[in-house]
Structure formats: structure tokens, C-alpha cells
Amino acid sequence: MIVTKETLQKVAKNARLNLTDKELEEFLPQIKDVINAFSEISRVETKEVEPSVQPVQLKENMRDDKPKKSLKEEEIFANTRLKKDGYFKGPKVL
């Protein structure tokens, strides 16, 4: 794709950007470099490559859910002073 100053002006106008001539001259080679880089990527042979949406394969790191005895109420409330009727006591909201 050939990028000209006019093309860049049109894109800037569509994006509602008011670029000066100096900015256009500065951005034109940068835009060309970006487009050339993507052109190179598009030439890479990917026929045998399987599509992937995740760059790193995720692995499930969950442990097996095995039932076991739970703590007794005395053990649960052993390290708190703020308890009442089998519940943790918190500050009043209202």
C-alpha cells in the first residue's frame, strides 16, 4: 500500500485530527514503516500453523475437591474478640 501525504491528511480528517504540515511530514515515514512491517507479517507462511487466541497454553491449576472435617466454632473464633452468637461482629453500618 502506498501512503501519501494526501492519504495521511484524509485519515487524520476522518479521525478528527488537525495535523500541521510539519506533523504530516514527521508522521508520514513512521506510518510507512508501520505499514511495511505489517506487510512483512502478512507474507509469513501460516498454512500449517494452528490458530490460537492464547499465546501461552493455560493449564488448570485447581486441586481436587476432597471433603474433610471443618474447624470447630471455638477454633474459628479463637483469635478474635469480636464475636457474638456464633458470628463475627463488625462495626455498625448505620
Secondary structure, DSSP 8 states (H G I E B T S, - for coil): ----HHHHHHHHHHTT----HHHHHHHHHHHHHHHHHHHHHHTS--TT----S-SS----------------HHHHTTT-S-EETTEE------
